[in-house]
Amino acid sequence: MAVYKFYLGHRELSKAVFEWDAADRTALLTAFMLMEVFSHWLWCLFVWYRRDTYGAYVDINLLYPVWISVSIVGVFLLWMSSRFSPVRSVSSNLHIWQALIITIYSVYITFIVAILGHSSLVTGVSLVGGAMLGMMLINRNYVWRAFIGQIIAILAVSLLPYFGITIPNLRQLTATTLPPSIHSYMTHSDMTIIKNEALTWEGLNHLRQSSNLLWRSTHIYMSLPKAIFIIYMFRILLVSLDDSRRETLRHANQDELTQLKNRRYGLKKMKYALATVREYQDLSVMLLDLDWFKQINDNYGHDVGDQVLIEVSQTLSQSLTDKTIISRYGGEEFLIVLPDTKHDSAMMIAEQLRLNIAEHVMKIEGLADFNVTASFGLYTLTYEERACIAQGYEKITQQKTVARTSPLIKPIATQRAESQIASMQKLPSDICQRLISTADKALYEAKHRGRNQVVSANEMWAEKKGGKQSLYKSR
Ligand SMILES: Nc1nc2c(ncn2[C@@H]2O[C@H](COP(=O)(O)OP(=O)(O)OP(=O)(O)O)[C@@H](O)[C@H]2O)c(=O)[nH]1
C-alpha cells in the first residue's frame, strides 16, 4: 500500500490517494480505524494505571471487559489490514470486506459511545466524520447504510434506560450540584463514598470537578484528533475536486492542438465582449484562414500541418494583447475579436499579423524551411451602427410585447423585470453570427483577390455603389 507517500505535499497526496485502487483505499480506512482503536486502548491503559485516582469516577470492574473488547477489535482490524493484498485480485471479495469492516466499526463506535455515557461530541464526530471519511474511501452505499444503522443503534441505546433496561456505563455518576438535602439527590456510588468516608462539602465539590475534568478530557481526546484528521482528509478531497474541475474546464474551453480557446469558448467570450462594450467603443472582428493549407498537408503530411497550426497559433498569441479574444474557429481558421478597437487600428493590427505569419519561418526536421501565409477578413462594428441595430431591435421587441400582452396595466414588478431584460438584450441574439459571416465575406474576397492580404468588409461596402450597407441591410 502507498501510505508511505505522506512525504508528498497535500496537493500531490490528494491526487495519489484518490488515484489508488479500491483495495488500497480500504486498507487506508482500516489503518485509520486501527489508529482510533489503539487510542482507545491507550486510554484504558492510562485509566487502569491511575486506577487509584480515577477509581472514584470510572467503573474499574467494567474497564476490564471494555479493554478486552477494544483489544479484540484492534487485533481483528490488524489481521484484516494484512489480508488486503490477496483480496485485491478478487474484486467481489473486496466488497464483502468493505461491508464487514464498516459494520464492525459501526457496532464498535456505538458500543464506545454507549459505554462512555453518550457524549454528544464523540457521537457527532464519529457519526458525521466517520461517514464522511468512509464515503471518501470506500463504497458509498455501504457507508450510507452503516450510517443509518449507527443512528438507529445510538438512538436505541439512548432510549433503552427509559424502558427499564440499564446499559453498563464506565462513567460513575456524581452529584453535579450540592442540594440542601444531599441524600435525596445522591446516586448509589456517591452514597457509598458517603457511607465509608466522612465527606465534606469541599470533598464532594472536588470529586465532582475531578470527575468532570476526566470525562471532558476523555471526550476531547476521543473526538478532536479524529475531527482534525477528517477535516484534513476532506480538504485533500476538495483540493482534488478543484483540480479536476479546473482541468475539465480547461479541456472544455481549450483547443487540444493549438492550446488556443476553442470555437465554443471564443463565441462565448465574443458575446460577453459585445454585452459589455461601452458607449462610443467600436468592436472589430477578424477571421483568418491559412492559404493553401491542404497542400501543406498533402505535401508534408498531417503532422507537419499540425505543427504549422501550432506555430501560427503561437505567433498570434505573441502578437496580440491579453484583451484580444483569439480562438481556433475551424480547421485552419481563426477568429480574433478586438474589443474597443476602431477600424483603422484593427486594419493595422491585421496587417501586422499577416506580416508576422508570412515572415515566420517553419523549421521542421528533415524538411527545407518554408513559410505560410494567411488571408484576413475584417469587420468593425462601430458604436453608431450598434446603436442603430439596438434601436431597431428594441422597436421590434416592443411591438411583439404589446401584441402579446393584454391592455390591462401590468404590475410594477413585471414592468421593471421587462425593462431589465430589454436593457440586457439590446442587441439581437444572432449578432455574433452576423459579425462573423460579414468578416467571412471579406475573407472570401481576400482569397479571391489572390490571398495573403487583409480585406475589410466596411471598405468593401463603402466601395459598393447603390445605398448604404449595414450588418442587417446588406443582403
Ligand atoms: N494537419 C491538419 N490539417 C487540418 C486540420 N483541420 C483541418 N485540416 C485540413 O485543412 C485543409 C483545409 O483545406 P481547404 O479548406 O481546401 O483550404 P486551403 O487548402 O487552405 O485553401 P484556401 O483556404 O483556399 O487557401 C484540409 O485539407 C483539412 O484536412 C488539423 O487539425 N490538422
The ligand as an SDF file (V2000), in Angstrom:
LIG
                    3D

 32 34  0  0  0  0  0  0  0  0999 V2000
   -2.9680   18.9400  -40.2100 N   0  0  0  0  0  0  0  0  0  0  0  0
   -4.1960   19.3420  -40.0180 C   0  0  0  0  0  0  0  0  0  0  0  0
   -4.9750   19.6370  -41.0870 N   0  0  0  0  0  0  0  0  0  0  0  0
   -6.2230   20.0960  -40.8580 C   0  0  0  0  0  0  0  0  0  0  0  0
   -6.7460   20.2280  -39.5810 C   0  0  0  0  0  0  0  0  0  0  0  0
   -8.0120   20.6790  -39.6840 N   0  0  0  0  0  0  0  0  0  0  0  0
   -8.2710   20.8240  -40.9840 C   0  0  0  0  0  0  0  0  0  0  0  0
   -7.1810   20.4750  -41.7110 N   0  0  0  0  0  0  0  0  0  0  0  0
   -7.0170   20.4620  -43.1560 C   0  0  0  0  0  0  0  0  0  0  0  0
   -7.0290   21.7750  -43.6570 O   0  0  0  0  0  0  0  0  0  0  0  0
   -7.2820   21.7050  -45.0360 C   0  0  0  0  0  0  0  0  0  0  0  0
   -8.1090   22.8820  -45.4720 C   0  0  0  0  0  0  0  0  0  0  0  0
   -8.1580   22.8790  -46.8260 O   0  0  0  0  0  0  0  0  0  0  0  0
   -9.0350   23.8660  -47.7080 P   0  0  0  0  0  0  0  0  0  0  0  0
  -10.3020   24.1900  -46.9600 O   0  0  0  0  0  0  0  0  0  0  0  0
   -9.1560   23.2700  -49.0650 O   0  0  0  0  0  0  0  0  0  0  0  0
   -8.2190   25.1890  -47.7230 O   0  0  0  0  0  0  0  0  0  0  0  0
   -6.7630   25.5450  -48.2690 P   0  0  0  0  0  0  0  0  0  0  0  0
   -6.0390   24.3810  -48.8230 O   0  0  0  0  0  0  0  0  0  0  0  0
   -6.0930   26.2400  -47.1300 O   0  0  0  0  0  0  0  0  0  0  0  0
   -7.0800   26.5330  -49.4010 O   0  0  0  0  0  0  0  0  0  0  0  0
   -7.5160   28.0520  -49.2700 P   0  0  0  0  0  0  0  0  0  0  0  0
   -8.1950   28.2070  -47.9390 O   0  0  0  0  0  0  0  0  0  0  0  0
   -8.4530   28.2590  -50.3850 O   0  0  0  0  0  0  0  0  0  0  0  0
   -6.2990   28.8580  -49.3530 O   0  0  0  0  0  0  0  0  0  0  0  0
   -7.9830   20.3640  -45.2630 C   0  0  0  0  0  0  0  0  0  0  0  0
   -7.1170   19.5270  -46.0180 O   0  0  0  0  0  0  0  0  0  0  0  0
   -8.1510   19.7750  -43.8830 C   0  0  0  0  0  0  0  0  0  0  0  0
   -7.9770   18.3770  -43.8530 O   0  0  0  0  0  0  0  0  0  0  0  0
   -5.9060   19.8760  -38.4670 C   0  0  0  0  0  0  0  0  0  0  0  0
   -6.2790   19.9840  -37.3070 O   0  0  0  0  0  0  0  0  0  0  0  0
   -4.6500   19.4610  -38.7530 N   0  0  0  0  0  0  0  0  0  0  0  0
  1  2  1  0
  2  3  2  0
  2 32  1  0
  3  4  1  0
  4  5  2  0
  4  8  1  0
  5  6  1  0
  5 30  1  0
  6  7  2  0
  7  8  1  0
  8  9  1  0
  9 10  1  0
  9 28  1  0
 10 11  1  0
 11 12  1  0
 11 26  1  0
 12 13  1  0
 13 14  1  0
 14 15  2  0
 14 16  1  0
 14 17  1  0
 17 18  1  0
 18 19  2  0
 18 20  1  0
 18 21  1  0
 21 22  1  0
 22 23  2  0
 22 24  1  0
 22 25  1  0
 26 27  1  0
 26 28  1  0
 28 29  1  0
 30 31  2  0
 30 32  1  0
M  END
$$$$
